[in-house]
Protein backbone atom coordinates (compact mmCIF):
# COMPACT_ATOMS: atom_id res chain seq x y z
CA UNK A 1 0.00 0.00 0.00
CA UNK A 2 2.88 2.37 0.72
CA UNK A 3 4.08 1.72 -2.78
CA UNK A 4 0.79 2.83 -4.32
CA UNK A 5 0.80 6.05 -2.32
CA UNK A 6 4.36 6.82 -3.44
CA UNK A 7 3.37 6.42 -7.10
CA UNK A 8 0.41 8.75 -6.68
CA UNK A 9 2.55 11.34 -4.93
CA UNK A 10 5.17 11.31 -7.68
CA UNK A 11 2.47 11.80 -10.35
CA UNK A 12 1.05 14.77 -8.45
CA UNK A 13 4.56 16.24 -8.17
CA UNK A 14 5.12 15.70 -11.87
CA UNK A 15 1.89 17.54 -12.73
CA UNK A 16 2.79 20.44 -10.44
CA UNK A 17 6.25 20.72 -12.00
CA UNK A 18 4.82 20.70 -15.53
CA UNK A 19 2.44 23.52 -14.60
CA UNK A 20 5.25 25.62 -13.12
CA UNK A 21 7.34 24.91 -16.23
CA UNK A 22 4.69 26.58 -18.37
CA UNK A 23 5.04 29.92 -16.58
CA UNK A 24 8.56 30.71 -17.89
CA UNK A 25 7.52 29.55 -21.36
CA UNK A 26 4.46 31.81 -21.36
CA UNK A 27 6.53 34.73 -20.03
CA UNK A 28 9.10 34.23 -22.80
CA UNK A 29 6.48 34.12 -25.52
CA UNK A 30 4.69 37.16 -24.12
CA UNK A 31 7.91 39.19 -23.94
CA UNK A 32 8.84 38.17 -27.51
CA UNK A 33 5.45 39.32 -28.78
CA UNK A 34 5.74 42.60 -26.86
CA UNK A 35 9.24 43.31 -28.22
CA UNK A 36 8.14 42.49 -31.75
CA UNK A 37 5.23 44.89 -31.42
CA UNK A 38 7.53 47.60 -30.07
CA UNK A 39 9.90 47.10 -33.02
CA UNK A 40 7.09 47.42 -35.55
CA UNK A 41 5.74 50.52 -33.80
CA UNK A 42 9.20 52.11 -33.82
CA UNK A 43 9.68 51.46 -37.52
CA UNK A 44 6.22 52.79 -38.35
CA UNK A 45 6.85 55.95 -36.28
CA UNK A 46 10.12 56.73 -38.11
CA UNK A 47 9.52 59.55 -40.55
CA UNK A 48 11.57 58.43 -43.53
CA UNK A 49 10.97 60.16 -46.84
CA UNK A 50 11.78 57.10 -48.91
CA UNK A 51 13.12 53.61 -48.58
CA UNK A 52 16.87 53.20 -48.51
CA UNK A 53 18.77 51.34 -51.19
CA UNK A 54 22.37 50.29 -51.66
CA UNK A 55 24.09 51.41 -54.85
CA UNK A 56 27.29 49.66 -55.91
CA UNK A 57 30.00 51.84 -57.45
CA UNK A 58 33.36 50.71 -58.83
CA UNK A 59 35.16 50.49 -55.49
CA UNK A 60 32.51 51.04 -52.81
CA UNK A 61 28.86 50.61 -51.88
CA UNK A 62 26.74 53.65 -51.02
CA UNK A 63 23.52 53.79 -48.98
CA UNK A 64 21.11 56.24 -50.60
CA UNK A 65 17.87 57.40 -49.00
CA UNK A 66 16.30 56.28 -45.76
CA UNK A 67 16.41 57.93 -42.35
CA UNK A 68 20.19 58.17 -41.97
CA UNK A 69 21.83 61.41 -42.99
CA UNK A 70 25.56 61.26 -43.68
CA UNK A 71 26.20 64.41 -41.66
CA UNK A 72 24.84 62.69 -38.55
CA UNK A 73 27.41 59.88 -38.74
CA UNK A 74 30.78 60.10 -36.96
CA UNK A 75 33.79 60.92 -39.11
CA UNK A 76 36.14 58.08 -39.98
CA UNK A 77 39.89 58.24 -39.94
CA UNK A 78 41.44 57.22 -43.23
CA UNK A 79 40.19 54.84 -45.88
CA UNK A 80 39.91 51.10 -45.69
CA UNK A 81 39.90 48.54 -48.47
CA UNK A 82 36.86 46.30 -48.75
CA UNK A 83 38.89 43.09 -48.43
CA UNK A 84 41.22 44.30 -45.64
CA UNK A 85 41.15 42.41 -42.34
CA UNK A 86 40.73 44.22 -39.02
CA UNK A 87 43.97 44.93 -37.16
CA UNK A 88 43.18 42.53 -34.30
CA UNK A 89 42.20 39.56 -36.53
CA UNK A 90 44.30 36.41 -36.80
CA UNK A 91 44.89 34.92 -40.27
C-alpha positions as protocol buffer text, in pm:
chain_id: "A"
residue {
  index: 1
  type: UNK
  ca { x: 0 y: 0 z: 0 }
}
residue {
  index: 2
  type: UNK
  ca { x: 288 y: 237 z: 72 }
}
residue {
  index: 3
  type: UNK
  ca { x: 408 y: 172 z: -278 }
}
residue {
  index: 4
  type: UNK
  ca { x: 79 y: 283 z: -432 }
}
residue {
  index: 5
  type: UNK
  ca { x: 80 y: 605 z: -232 }
}
residue {
  index: 6
  type: UNK
  ca { x: 436 y: 682 z: -344 }
}
residue {
  index: 7
  type: UNK
  ca { x: 337 y: 642 z: -710 }
}
residue {
  index: 8
  type: UNK
  ca { x: 41 y: 875 z: -668 }
}
residue {
  index: 9
  type: UNK
  ca { x: 255 y: 1134 z: -493 }
}
residue {
  index: 10
  type: UNK
  ca { x: 517 y: 1131 z: -768 }
}
residue {
  index: 11
  type: UNK
  ca { x: 247 y: 1180 z: -1035 }
}
residue {
  index: 12
  type: UNK
  ca { x: 105 y: 1477 z: -845 }
}
residue {
  index: 13
  type: UNK
  ca { x: 456 y: 1624 z: -817 }
}
residue {
  index: 14
  type: UNK
  ca { x: 512 y: 1570 z: -1187 }
}
residue {
  index: 15
  type: UNK
  ca { x: 189 y: 1754 z: -1273 }
}
residue {
  index: 16
  type: UNK
  ca { x: 279 y: 2044 z: -1044 }
}
residue {
  index: 17
  type: UNK
  ca { x: 625 y: 2072 z: -1200 }
}
residue {
  index: 18
  type: UNK
  ca { x: 482 y: 2070 z: -1553 }
}
residue {
  index: 19
  type: UNK
  ca { x: 244 y: 2352 z: -1460 }
}
residue {
  index: 20
  type: UNK
  ca { x: 525 y: 2562 z: -1312 }
}
residue {
  index: 21
  type: UNK
  ca { x: 734 y: 2491 z: -1623 }
}
residue {
  index: 22
  type: UNK
  ca { x: 469 y: 2658 z: -1837 }
}
residue {
  index: 23
  type: UNK
  ca { x: 504 y: 2992 z: -1658 }
}
residue {
  index: 24
  type: UNK
  ca { x: 856 y: 3071 z: -1789 }
}
residue {
  index: 25
  type: UNK
  ca { x: 752 y: 2955 z: -2136 }
}
residue {
  index: 26
  type: UNK
  ca { x: 446 y: 3181 z: -2136 }
}
residue {
  index: 27
  type: UNK
  ca { x: 653 y: 3473 z: -2003 }
}
residue {
  index: 28
  type: UNK
  ca { x: 910 y: 3423 z: -2280 }
}
residue {
  index: 29
  type: UNK
  ca { x: 648 y: 3412 z: -2552 }
}
residue {
  index: 30
  type: UNK
  ca { x: 469 y: 3716 z: -2412 }
}
residue {
  index: 31
  type: UNK
  ca { x: 791 y: 3919 z: -2394 }
}
residue {
  index: 32
  type: UNK
  ca { x: 884 y: 3817 z: -2751 }
}
residue {
  index: 33
  type: UNK
  ca { x: 545 y: 3932 z: -2878 }
}
residue {
  index: 34
  type: UNK
  ca { x: 574 y: 4260 z: -2686 }
}
residue {
  index: 35
  type: UNK
  ca { x: 924 y: 4331 z: -2822 }
}
residue {
  index: 36
  type: UNK
  ca { x: 814 y: 4249 z: -3175 }
}
residue {
  index: 37
  type: UNK
  ca { x: 523 y: 4489 z: -3142 }
}
residue {
  index: 38
  type: UNK
  ca { x: 753 y: 4760 z: -3007 }
}
residue {
  index: 39
  type: UNK
  ca { x: 990 y: 4710 z: -3302 }
}
residue {
  index: 40
  type: UNK
  ca { x: 709 y: 4742 z: -3555 }
}
residue {
  index: 41
  type: UNK
  ca { x: 574 y: 5052 z: -3380 }
}
residue {
  index: 42
  type: UNK
  ca { x: 920 y: 5211 z: -3382 }
}
residue {
  index: 43
  type: UNK
  ca { x: 968 y: 5146 z: -3752 }
}
residue {
  index: 44
  type: UNK
  ca { x: 622 y: 5279 z: -3835 }
}
residue {
  index: 45
  type: UNK
  ca { x: 685 y: 5595 z: -3628 }
}
residue {
  index: 46
  type: UNK
  ca { x: 1012 y: 5673 z: -3811 }
}
residue {
  index: 47
  type: UNK
  ca { x: 952 y: 5955 z: -4055 }
}
residue {
  index: 48
  type: UNK
  ca { x: 1157 y: 5843 z: -4353 }
}
residue {
  index: 49
  type: UNK
  ca { x: 1097 y: 6016 z: -4684 }
}
residue {
  index: 50
  type: UNK
  ca { x: 1178 y: 5710 z: -4891 }
}
residue {
  index: 51
  type: UNK
  ca { x: 1312 y: 5361 z: -4858 }
}
residue {
  index: 52
  type: UNK
  ca { x: 1687 y: 5320 z: -4851 }
}
residue {
  index: 53
  type: UNK
  ca { x: 1877 y: 5134 z: -5119 }
}
residue {
  index: 54
  type: UNK
  ca { x: 2237 y: 5029 z: -5166 }
}
residue {
  index: 55
  type: UNK
  ca { x: 2409 y: 5141 z: -5485 }
}
residue {
  index: 56
  type: UNK
  ca { x: 2729 y: 4966 z: -5591 }
}
residue {
  index: 57
  type: UNK
  ca { x: 3000 y: 5184 z: -5745 }
}
residue {
  index: 58
  type: UNK
  ca { x: 3336 y: 5071 z: -5883 }
}
residue {
  index: 59
  type: UNK
  ca { x: 3516 y: 5049 z: -5549 }
}
residue {
  index: 60
  type: UNK
  ca { x: 3251 y: 5104 z: -5281 }
}
residue {
  index: 61
  type: UNK
  ca { x: 2886 y: 5061 z: -5188 }
}
residue {
  index: 62
  type: UNK
  ca { x: 2674 y: 5365 z: -5102 }
}
residue {
  index: 63
  type: UNK
  ca { x: 2352 y: 5379 z: -4898 }
}
residue {
  index: 64
  type: UNK
  ca { x: 2111 y: 5624 z: -5060 }
}
residue {
  index: 65
  type: UNK
  ca { x: 1787 y: 5740 z: -4900 }
}
residue {
  index: 66
  type: UNK
  ca { x: 1630 y: 5628 z: -4576 }
}
residue {
  index: 67
  type: UNK
  ca { x: 1641 y: 5793 z: -4235 }
}
residue {
  index: 68
  type: UNK
  ca { x: 2019 y: 5817 z: -4197 }
}
residue {
  index: 69
  type: UNK
  ca { x: 2183 y: 6141 z: -4299 }
}
residue {
  index: 70
  type: UNK
  ca { x: 2556 y: 6126 z: -4368 }
}
residue {
  index: 71
  type: UNK
  ca { x: 2620 y: 6441 z: -4166 }
}
residue {
  index: 72
  type: UNK
  ca { x: 2484 y: 6269 z: -3855 }
}
residue {
  index: 73
  type: UNK
  ca { x: 2741 y: 5988 z: -3874 }
}
residue {
  index: 74
  type: UNK
  ca { x: 3078 y: 6010 z: -3696 }
}
residue {
  index: 75
  type: UNK
  ca { x: 3379 y: 6092 z: -3911 }
}
residue {
  index: 76
  type: UNK
  ca { x: 3614 y: 5808 z: -3998 }
}
residue {
  index: 77
  type: UNK
  ca { x: 3989 y: 5824 z: -3994 }
}
residue {
  index: 78
  type: UNK
  ca { x: 4144 y: 5722 z: -4323 }
}
residue {
  index: 79
  type: UNK
  ca { x: 4019 y: 5484 z: -4588 }
}
residue {
  index: 80
  type: UNK
  ca { x: 3991 y: 5110 z: -4569 }
}
residue {
  index: 81
  type: UNK
  ca { x: 3990 y: 4854 z: -4847 }
}
residue {
  index: 82
  type: UNK
  ca { x: 3686 y: 4630 z: -4875 }
}
residue {
  index: 83
  type: UNK
  ca { x: 3889 y: 4309 z: -4843 }
}
residue {
  index: 84
  type: UNK
  ca { x: 4122 y: 4430 z: -4564 }
}
residue {
  index: 85
  type: UNK
  ca { x: 4115 y: 4241 z: -4234 }
}
residue {
  index: 86
  type: UNK
  ca { x: 4073 y: 4422 z: -3902 }
}
residue {
  index: 87
  type: UNK
  ca { x: 4397 y: 4493 z: -3716 }
}
residue {
  index: 88
  type: UNK
  ca { x: 4318 y: 4253 z: -3430 }
}
residue {
  index: 89
  type: UNK
  ca { x: 4220 y: 3956 z: -3653 }
}
residue {
  index: 90
  type: UNK
  ca { x: 4430 y: 3641 z: -3680 }
}
residue {
  index: 91
  type: UNK
  ca { x: 4489 y: 3492 z: -4027 }
}
